Structures are given as structure tokens and as C-alpha cells.
Amino acid sequence: MKLFHSIILFFISTNTYSAEMIIGEENISPGINLIFEGAPKDTIHPKKYFRSESTTDIHIEMLANWSNEAPEGSPIGGFVAYLRVFASIASISGKSIRIELTPHLNMSDNLHYAQNIKLPGKIDELYSVTFTIYPPGHDELGIHFDWNANIGSLIKKTTFTYNDLDFKNVALSSRR
């Protein structure tokens, strides 16, 4: 009977509710951990500003948190705010989109950058995703003398590309 329950739990957890897909993990200066994910689409509020679950395939995310290597005073594990994040998604068939990932808040990741998206091709195609992270605009973040003298800007423009990504399982899964 125990084996039967384990099999049932396996099918419930893998077929109905899928875990997020880790696309990549990176570290950038000055001590920021980045995690890129493909996740099941979700309802995002306020609804008038975000694409609905019914018109999208996946929720693409970037988590940006201070690491143990962050400058003194940085809250380890805390959200790194004011980044400008874009994702360019291209299907193997050549169709592509570019979207901005905006700040989002949920119970599992807390603050992160994300967006519900409609994949530019079919859900069973392979994709490449290029994430480009820009520093805050000149009028978006004041940098004090001590940070400027020791670190400079918050970050430098950074780009990461991941190829041969299969989003089919994510696109077919549900959060609820």
C-alpha cells in the first residue's frame, strides 16, 4: 500500500504541478547571485498591467539576491532592486520576442523579476534565451560617496545566453 501511495504522489506532483525549471545560475559583481527560471504561468495583479494565464505559456523569471561575497552592509539573501532586466527568447524555427522582466512578489521567491509570456513558437520547440541585465538608470538610484568610491556603479551591463531549452513541461503544468 505504501508503494501505491508513493506512485500516486509521484504522478500528482509531476503531472499536475510542475516545479520551476532552472535555466541557469550565475554570479556577478559585486556579490550578486542570479537564478534564471522558467515557471508555470500565473495570475499577476493588478491584472490590467500583466498578461493573463489564458494568453501565455510560461512565466520567465530572474532572482537577484546578495551573496556572501556582497559588499559590507548588503543583506545576504536580500533582493537586489532597481535592475533593468530583458529576455530575448528565440525558437529553433527562428521566431523571437524581447520582453522586460519587471519586479514581482510571491510567497515562494519573494521579490524577483518576471513576466508571463507567450512563447514565439510552438511549446514543443527548443528555445534559446538571452538575459540582459542593465544597471539602474541615472535617475533611479542614488549612490552614496562610500559605495561610489569602493564599488562604483551597482552593476555593469551583463548578458547570459542559454540554448536548447525545452519549456514544454513548464508550459503544460499549473500552479494550482
N, C-alpha and C positions, 0 to 999 in steps of 0.2 A: 504494500500500500504506500509506503514511503517513496518508493521509486515512481509510482504513478503520480503522486503529488509533485515530485520534482520535475517530471516530464511536463505536466500541466503548467507549472510555474514557468518553466523554460519557454514554452510556446506563448504564454501570455506576455512575458517580458520581451521576447524577441519579435513577435509579430504585431502586437498592438501598440506597445510603447517602446520606441527605439531610443537608445542612448545617443547623445550627440557624437558626431564624427569629428575626431581631432584631425584637422588638416595639416597643422604644423605648430611647432613650438620654437620660439626664438628668444634671444636676449639682446637688448640694445642698450647703449649707453644713454644715460647714466644709471645703470642698475634697474632696468625695466624688463619684466618678463611679459612676453606676448604669447597668447594662445589663440590660434585661429580655428574656428569650428564651423561645421555645417550642422544645423539642428532642425528639428521639425518646426514648421511654420507655427505661428501663434497669433492670438488676438492681441493687438497692441493698442493701448489707449494714449491719447484721445484718438478714436477711430478715424476721424476726418483727416488726420495727418499721415496715417500709415496704411499700407496696402493690407487688405483683408486676407484671412486664411484662404478663402474660396478663390482668390485670384492669384495665388502664389504657390510655389512649390517647396521652398525651403526658407529657413531663417539663417542668414550668414552672420557670423559674429567674430569679434576680436576682443579678448580680455586683455587689459593692460594694467599690470599691478607692480608696485615697488618690490624689488627683490632684496635679499640680504646684502647685495653689493651696492645698494642705493646710497646716495649722499646722506650724511648725518641729518637727522631730523625728519627723514622720509618715513611715513608709517608703513612698515613692512607688510606686504599683502594689500595695502590700500590702493584704491583706484587712481590711475594717472589720468587726470582730466585735461580738457582743452586740446586734445589731439584732433587733427582732421584726418579722417580715415576713408579711403576709397577702395573699392574692389572692382576689378575688371574680370569678368567671367566670360570665357570663350568655350564654345562647344567644339568638338572634334570636326563637326560639319562646317565650322567657320563663322557661325553666328555669335555675336558678342553683345554684352551690355557693360556699362560702367555705372556704379551706384555709390552713393555716400553712406557710410555706416555712421549712424548718429547715436548719441547716448541713450541707453535703455536701462531699465531697472527690473529685476525679477527676484524671486526668492532663492533660486539656486546659484546664480552667478553674481547677484547684486548688480552694481553698476558695471556696464560693459558697452561696447559699440556694436550696433547690429542693424539689420534690416530684413524684412520679409522680401523675398524676390521671386520672380518668375524666371526660371532658367531659360536662356535664349535658344535652347534646342530641346530635344526630347529628354525625358527623365532618365532613359537608359543609355544615353550617350556618355562618353568621357569628357571631362572638362579640365581646363586649366584656369587657375585663379591667381591673379596678381593683386596683392595688397600693397597699397602705397600709403605711408603714414607721414603726414606733414606736421611740423611744429605749429603751435598756435599762431594766428595772425598777430601782427604787431600791436593791435589794439585790444587783443583778447586776454592777455596775461601780462601782468606787471612782474618784472623780475628784479628783486632787490639786489643791492650792491654786492652783498656777500656771495650770493648764488652766481651772479654775473662774473665776479672776479675768480671764483673757483671752478665753475662748471661752464658758464656761457649760456647758450640757449637751452631750452628744455630738452629738445632732441634735434637731430638733423634729419632731413628727409630720408626715408628708408623704404626700400621695396623688397618684397619677397614674392616669389612665384612658385606655385605648386602645380604639378602636371599629373595627368592620368587619374583624375578624381572621379569616383563613381558615387553620385548622390542619390541613386535610385532608392536604396533602403531608407534614407532620411526622408526623401520626398513622399514615400508611401507610408511613413509612420505618423503617429499622432501624439500629442502631448497629453491628451485626456481620453 
